[in-house]
Amino acid sequence: MAEITFTDENFDQEVLHSQVPVLVDFWAPWCGPCKMQGPIIEELAKEMEGKNIKIGKLNVDDSPQSANKFRVMSIPTLMIFKNGQPVDQMIGVQDKNTLHNKLNSVLA
Amino acid sequence: MPETKLHNIIIIGGGIAAHTAALYNARADLEPLVIAGLETDQLSLTTIVENFPGFIDGVMGPQLIADAKKQAEKFGAKYLTEFAGAIEINENIFTVKTGGNQYQTKALIVATGASPRWLGVKGEKENVGKGVSTCATCDAAFYRDKTAVIVGGGDSAMEEALVLTKFAAKVIIIHRRDKFNASQIMQDRVFAQKDKIEVIWNTAVTEVLTDGQFVNAVKLENSQTGKTTELKTDGIFLAIGHVPATAMFQNLLTLDEQGYIVTDCAKKTNIEGIFAAGDCQDPYFRQAIVAAGAGAQAALSAEKYLQDKE
């Protein structure tokens, strides 16, 4: 499964009402560090294919309400949601190993 | 599985010095491997760069970096987004260890740059992402119609203030001296925004305060009177300079008392086969064009070192 694009319109459906844990990468095109995070998220989504998890990105310019709702004040911010609740929040660029470990612990 | 290939040159870093070194070494068919790490380089965190020659109307820092990388890749440089954690030396072969992998090379160029300096006060690091930031270009948009404090007095503080005025209702620069050390042109631009930018002189931030969740004020101390006050703000941006990102080399390379790698004029370090370039070895200038030039010097020195060994 390739990474998903989350938006204000699909956030409730895809993230908050998701049956499986969700990793959301809050980003914007004008953010330098986000450009480093993006490809890592894409690779992670490919590697986690078939696992019980959703991985995707949310552009905070296009979807300000979702970023606002969770009071994202710095990007990149990565959040893991489980049963509609944020269970982890990471600020700044995260490497793939860290994300693998975080997701595996959420899945365990 | 450890990689068994022996590289000619590994470059550690992801800024303009690293990309320039990679470009030079790639054009010499040395197939450099660049271990770019996860920290964002300084140019990628700026907006317009007006003092890089050849760009009459300036160039966006992130664009300059992205293009320099592409240019190096065009000639065969390979990039890895892994964090180099340790270096081992064994009979002129250097092993660079990252999270799960290791890479061997005949020559090494260190271009790790510099990281933002922190104030070192209570409430600072705990509130990164909750109102404390070292990157206005990343986070300014979250301060729409809010108040933001900037600490610093150099060019980067001026730039961050100007970026923030596009979003914030009020921008307050706090500086520990009675005048800025920024370039005159940047100061003029800041002072031209009198209605939006306020300056508090001779003052230090001594603590970052929160409402329990997010930053809501900073504690200030006037260096002349010793008087302490609290200032309400939604965020605090640090622009008090950078420190060389050289901690991983302190037992390997000779560093000066500020932590900069000591090199000779050919960018050679104290260890034969290891070269250094850019803000990790430049205590004086710390300019994009200087770092790019140093990257080229290190690349040419490394190339000569490889030739002489054969």
Interface residues (C-beta under 8 A of the other chain):
Chain A: A28 W30 C31 G32 P33 C34 K35 M36 P39 I40 V60 D61 A67 R71 V72 M73 S74 I75 T77 Q89 I91 G92 V93 Q94 D95 N97
Chain B: L38 E39 T40 D41 S44 L45 G61 P62 I65 A66 T81 E82 F83 G99 G100 V128 G129 K130 G131 S133 C135 T137 C138 D139 A141 F142 Q213 F214 G235
